[in-house]
Structure formats: C-alpha cells, structure tokens
Amino acid sequence: MSILGRAATILNIIAEGRGRLTLTDLSNRSGLPRSTVHRIVQELEREYFVIRHARAGGYFLGPGVLKFGMNSHLALVAGMRPSLISLAQAVNENVELALFSGREVIVVDQVVSTARMQAVTKIGKSFSLHGSCIGKALLARLPVSKVRDVLPPTLQPHTPHTITDVDAFLEELDRVRQTGIAFDREEHDLGISAVAAIVAGVVGVDHAVAIVAPTERFDGRVRLFVERLKALQAKAESRADRHDRARPTG
C-alpha cells in the first residue's frame, strides 16, 4: 500500500470511528504497525488533518479537512437539493441522498415530509452496504469481484429480514442491476421500508436516492415511488448528456 493509501486509510478509520481513537486503535483497525501509524498521524497533525485531544488523548479529524468537506458538499450535495425537494413533494414521503463512505454508505442529505412521519435517519448516519436499499443500489454499480472485496466476511443481520447469505445477496444485486431499483423491506429497521435508485449527480458522481416510508403505507404506494425514481433518473441522465455535449473538446 502506498503512503497516500495508508494516510487515506487512517483518515477513513478516524472519520468512521466517530470518537477519539488511540494509536493502538488505529493500528488494530488498519492492520498497520503502530510505528507506521504514528509516523502517518504525525504528518497528518502537521497539516491539521487530525488533532489530538489534549487531556483525554486519542485523535479526531481536524480543521484541515473542512475545506475538502465544504467543497465536497457544494459539488456533491447542494446541487442535488432541488431534485430531492421536488421528489419529496411529489411522493409526500421522506427522501434521502446517500454516497459511498469506505465500506459503508452514508446519508448526506434528507428532505423530511412533515405531513407523513418524523425523520428516522440523521444526516451523517452510516448504513451497512448489505442491509439497505441505498447500499444495494451503489453496490450494484460495481463489478462482482469488487463487491466481494468491499462486503464484510459475515453479513450481520439488522432484522430477521436482512439478507445474510452472500450468494443470495449477490443474486439480489443482479436483480438491482436488471431493474435499476433496490428495495429494503424492513431489512434495516422493522416497520420501515424503502426503495432507492442511482441518480447521476451534477458532477457525474453516482448518488443513491431513496424514498422511505412506514411499511404499512409503502406497500400500497411502491409503484408510484418507483415511477418517480425512474423519472428522476431519466432527467439526471438527460442533464448529464447535455453537459457532455457542451463540454469543449481538444
């Protein structure tokens, strides 16, 4: 693994840890020698990408990453906001936007339908790739060999409905590839179902857009949800095509 790859690994672990992590923690989670982790962390500290808690010890992401986060939010999230609002108004349900985050998928934006239900997901919450429709939608874009690399060795159940057999899950991804639509039927939370699709972002990055609803209401409205997601996909693809044709060549 390159030096850049090792540094990225450490940053990802700290970001996903959501709490102070010691050098020993970072070494154990990364599989890198503690001495190597120490050298990398020292370099990251110098650039303020990580900071050490003065009293309690352990490391957090530092202010040096803010400029990347702010730029990423503007490029990847803010541009999708009008589409999310439009979709939420059309279906009168909660709508979520998600992206890959290491070996998880993270919700980066949300439009809550106050007429329907309280938000069940907080922005910044991560989901397992196998236990959510947003994870399935994103995974279905990858080659099978890559899917096997990013999936954990054991698929942990979140509810009795979670798919925990790897072969059965790969078959599920095949169906997602064929239809372009991924479902979560109480696989992450009992009483909650969702449907997701991949929508090209304004900068060409794939986003998973999901419609979330109580299962008792979801089953009766799922056809509408799928129609609206496919319409959003088509609109995004048309926008991307226009952008590509307008791009200067040579």
N, C-alpha and C positions, 0 to 999 in steps of 0.2 A: 504494500500500500504506500502511495506517495505521501510526502509530508503534507501536501494540501489535503489529501484524502483523510489523513489522520486528524488534522485540525478540524475538518468538517465533521468527522465522526464525534469528536469531543464536543463540538458546539451543538450537534444534534442531540446528544445524550443530555447535556445540560438543559437544552430547551424543552425536551420531553420529560425531564425529571420533575419540573415544577416545584423545586425546592432545593435547598443547599446540598451539594454533593461534594464529598471529600475526594482527595486524590485517589484514595483506595477504592471508593465507589466508582470513580471514572475508570480506573484500571480494570476493575472487575467487569464492568458493563461493556467496555470496549475490547477487552482481551489484550490490551497493550500493556507492556511492562510499566510499572509505576514510575520508574525513572524517565521513560519516554513521555508519559503523560505529564509529568512535572515540567519537562522542558517545553512541551507544547503550550501548557497553561501559562507558563511564564511569558512566552511570546504573545499569547492572546491578551494577557493582562497589560502588557506594554501598549497595546493598541486599544485598550479599554473594551475589548470584545467580551471579556469576562471580568468579574470583580470578586474579591474575596471578602466575606463577611468579617469585619474587624474583630468582633467579640466571639461569635459562635463558630467561626470557621466555615469551611465549605465555599463553593463557588456558585455564582449566579451569572446569567447573561448581563453584560454591561451596556452602558450608553453608546458604545461604539457601534452596536448593531442597529441602533434606532434608525439611522439614515437608510439602511437597507430595508428595514421593515416599513418605513414610511413610503419609500419609493415603490416597494412591492405592493403595498395597499393601494396606492394610486393606480398602478398599472394593472394589477390583477383583480382587485376587488371593486374599487369605486366605479369602474367602467361597466360593471355588471349590475350595479344597483338599480337602474331604471327597469331592466328586464325582470329583476326579481319582484319589484313593486307591481309591475304590470301583471305578472303571473299570479302573485298573491291576490290581487284584486279580482282576477278572472275566476279563480277557484275558491276564493274565500277560505283559504286554509294557510297554515304556516308554510313558508318556503325557506329552504336553506341552501347555502352555497358552500362547497367543500373542495379542498385540494389535498393532494398527497403531502404527507409530512413524515418522511422517513418510512418506517414500516407501519404507519398508521395513516388515517385520514382525518383531517381537522376541519371543523366548521369555521369558516372565516367571515361569514355574513349571514344575516337572517332577517326576514320580514315576518312579523307576527300578526296574525289575524285576530284582533281583539274580539271579534264577533264569534269566534269559534272556540279557541282554547288558549290557555296560558302557554308560554314558551316552555317546551320540555328540554330544550337544548340551549346551553350557553355558548356564545361565540368564543371560540378558542378551545372548545371541548373536542377531544380526540375520540375516534371510534376505531375499533379493530377493523381490518380490511375485510374479514370474512363475515362479520356479524352485522353488516349494514348495507343498505342499497347503494349508498354513496361509495363505499369501499368496493362493492362488486362492479359498479359502473366504471370506476377508474381502473380496477384490475383487468377488466375485460379488454382494455386497450393495449395491454401488454402481451408479448409472446408467452406461451405456456411455460417455457423454460424460465423466464423471468418471474412469472407468477410463483413458481415453486421456490425461487430464491427468496422472495420477499415474505412469503407466508411463514408463520411460525411452525415449528415441527409438530406441535399439537394445537388443534383448533379448539380453543376453550369455549364452552357453552355459556351464553349470557342468559338464555331462557331454554325451556325444553324444545323450542322450535329452531334453535341455531343449528346450522349445518356444521357438523364436526368431522365428517368423513372427507378426507382430502379429495378422493376420486369423485364423490358426489358433488363436492363444491366445484371442481373443475367442469363437471357436466353442467352445473348451474351457470358458470361463466360462459360456456358455449351458447346457452340459450340467450344470455345477455348480448353476446356478440351478434347473434342472428336477428334479434328484435330491436336492439339499441336501448332497451328498457330493463332496469333492475328493480327487483322488489325486496322489501323487508316486511315480511308478515309476522310481526311480533318476534323477530329473531334477536332483537337487541333489548326491547322493553315490552313486557306484557301489556296488552291493551293499546299499543301504538303500532301502526303500520305506515309504510312509506313507499314511495316509488321515485326513482331517480333516472336521469339521463345525462349523458355527456353533452355539454354545450361549449362550443369554441369561444374563448374569451376574446376581448378586443385586441390582445397582443398575441393571439394564436395559441395560448395555453389552454389545455383542457380543464374545464371545471365540471364538477358533478353538481347538478341542481336537483333538489329533492322536494317533493310535496309530502308533508307529514300530517297525519290525522288519526283520531281515535279509530280503532279497528271497526267498531260498530258503524261508523259513518264511512270509512274508507271503502269497504266492500261495495257499497251502493253507488259510489262516485268514481271508482277507479277508471272507468272508461273515459270520463271527462279529463281526469288527471293525465292519462297517457296522451290523449289528443292534444292537450295544451303543451305538454313537454315536447312532443314531436313538432308542434308548430314553432316553439321557441328554438329548437334545433335547426329547423329549416331557415328561420330568419337569421340566426347566427351564421350559418353556412353561406347564405347569400351575401351577408355583410363581409365575411372573410373573402369571398370570391371577388367582390368589388374592390376590396383593399388590395388584393394580389394583382388585379389588372391595373390598378392605378399606381402600383409601385414602379419607380424608374428602373430600367434595365441597363446593363452595360456598365 
